[in-house]
Amino acid sequence: MRFDLPRNVILPVDAVEVRLDPGPHPFALENADAIAENWQREIAANPALFDGTVVLLSQLAWRDNRLVGRCHAINYSTFMLWRKQRENSGAEHAYAHAMLVAGDNALVAIRMGLRTVSAGRVYFAAGSFEPIDFREGLVDVDFNMMREVREETGLDLSAARRGVRYHALSTASGTVIFRRYHVTAPADEIARRISAFVASETDPEIEAPVIIRHAADLPEGLSPHMKPLIEWHFSGES
């Protein structure tokens, strides 16, 4: 198991070649009892949690502007224990952000709802990769991005103009793969649409949209990985 990519720097990424291994993740095999015990504590604290299926990396490297890696399907309960033991675990997490850019160049993020494990946190609508996001064994990053945005905000980004490439930021807590998605509507209009969608949901995943208008516009609850992404966007990098 190997993770070989620069940390805490934004990397250009022309292709993402992360393959889904059909076998179990070694972390899941080695920690089965601890996973079950921790899950009982987690659902006692938050009964809304669902033990669905996500993926966890066992390898990731950056080569010639490509992200190449391997991941395994795991239960969410496994992910919850891994979050507490990530150092020296032989596992890492990767996720994707559709960086929603409004017609006025503002960014539109979201604040997570109270029932989630990230309650109150602000970042771009996103979720872990799931088996449904893979095509012929390889992750389809844009499918994941658009699926998560649609599920959390009601927005359909299929007609949005995409940035020419992905970028990635790898930190000790995980690797975020992101790409600009440009829409023509101004930020206030996008926020109204998201708010209307949230109001129509019986059990919304997010609390509200959050508009970010410049590099110093850092809302309360902003996830740490978001600050360099915001600064990158408003610097005009591409």
NORZIDA-V821223 format. One record per backbone hydrogen bond with DSSP energy under -1.0 kcal/mol. CO is the residue of the C=O (numbers start at 1). NH is the residue of the N-H. E is the energy in kcal/mol with one decimal. If there is no record, write none. Layout:
co=[CO	CO]
nh=[NH	NH]
e=[E	E]
This chain:
co=[2	4	11	13	15	17	18	19	25	26	27	31	32	33	34	35	36	37	38	39	40	41	42	46	50	52	54	56	57	59	60	61	63	65	66	67	68	69	70	70	71	72	74	75	76	77	78	79	81	82	86	92	93	95	97	98	99	100	101	102	106	107	109	110	111	111	112	113	116	118	121	122	123	129	130	131	133	135	137	138	140	141	142	143	144	145	146	147	148	149	150	157	161	166	167	168	169	170	171	174	175	176	177	178	179	180	181	182	185	186	187	188	189	190	191	192	193	194	195	196	205	208	210	212	214	216	219	221	223	226	227	228	229	230	231	232	233]
nh=[60	62	168	166	67	69	139	71	29	30	31	35	36	37	38	39	40	41	42	43	44	45	46	49	52	76	74	72	92	70	4	68	66	14	63	17	61	19	58	59	21	56	54	79	80	81	82	83	84	85	89	57	175	177	179	100	181	108	183	105	102	212	210	123	207	208	120	116	119	121	112	223	110	55	133	134	140	138	20	135	144	145	146	147	148	149	150	151	152	153	154	160	182	13	178	11	176	8	174	171	95	169	97	167	99	163	101	161	103	190	191	192	193	194	195	196	197	198	199	200	113	111	109	107	217	218	222	122	226	230	231	232	233	234	235	237	236]
e=[-1.9	-1.9	-2.0	-2.0	-2.4	-2.1	-2.2	-2.5	-1.7	-2.5	-1.0	-2.6	-1.9	-2.2	-2.6	-2.3	-1.6	-1.3	-2.4	-2.7	-1.3	-1.6	-2.1	-1.9	-1.9	-2.4	-3.0	-2.1	-1.3	-1.8	-2.6	-2.8	-1.4	-3.3	-2.7	-3.8	-2.3	-2.6	-2.7	-1.5	-3.5	-2.1	-2.4	-1.6	-2.3	-1.5	-2.5	-2.2	-1.3	-1.2	-1.6	-2.8	-2.4	-2.7	-1.7	-1.1	-2.7	-2.0	-2.5	-2.1	-3.0	-2.9	-2.6	-1.8	-3.6	-1.1	-2.1	-1.4	-1.2	-2.4	-2.6	-2.3	-2.5	-1.1	-2.5	-1.6	-3.3	-2.0	-2.8	-3.4	-2.0	-2.5	-2.7	-2.4	-2.5	-2.3	-2.3	-2.5	-2.3	-2.6	-1.4	-1.3	-3.4	-2.4	-3.0	-3.1	-2.5	-3.4	-1.1	-2.8	-2.1	-2.2	-2.7	-2.3	-2.6	-2.5	-2.7	-1.8	-2.9	-2.0	-2.7	-1.8	-2.1	-2.3	-2.6	-2.3	-2.1	-2.7	-2.2	-1.2	-2.6	-2.8	-3.4	-2.9	-1.9	-1.7	-1.5	-2.4	-2.1	-2.7	-2.5	-2.1	-2.3	-2.3	-1.0	-1.3	-1.6]
